[in-house]
């Protein structure tokens, strides 16, 4: 539960980075991107429709690469997803600092790096090949909180909603921290801070992935 909250906080920080310093790009909200990919065409804003579609495809690619890596490379260990996310955030910072310099808002490549990393991050908490705790899918998390609260009140499954509530709170905290950091320190320094945090999370999950932990997780 604590791990999910920390990973959700990382997802919230990444989402804040992309949204605050772009022309409305979402890297966490694929429902909105799907709508924009269609509806921006109705308004004649084909470039925005293209960016929304690109975000979806890169996010999906991140999910696919992390899933295959978990099965084939990291032997079902969760740190594979967080390592991909860390690499993506470092790439976003490096691209922004090296290729674009002081250009603001964020250009396409750094944002797509963040979208890829978020797709990978959402596979971090899986069991038997299936994602059991989406980290940036807030709508689904709220549904699970509401359903779990109702089951709790009905006496069916007490406290089942707490894990999802902690994930939601973690996401909120991450958005707040990311928003405050980017508003205070600027884009380049905040992207570097985000990258360092993602690397730290990857190191922690790598340390957690010993044999006993994986057995308890159902692998």
QUINORCOR-V353790 format. One record per helix or strand of 2 or more residues. SS is the DSSP state (@ for helix, = for strand). FROM is the first residue (numbers start at 1). TO is the last residue. Records with the same first field share a line. If there is no record, write none. Layout:
BEGIN
SS=FROM-TO  FROM-TO
END
This chain:
BEGIN
@=2-20  30-42  46-72  79-100  108-121  138-153  162-185  187-208  211-216
==126-127  130-131
END
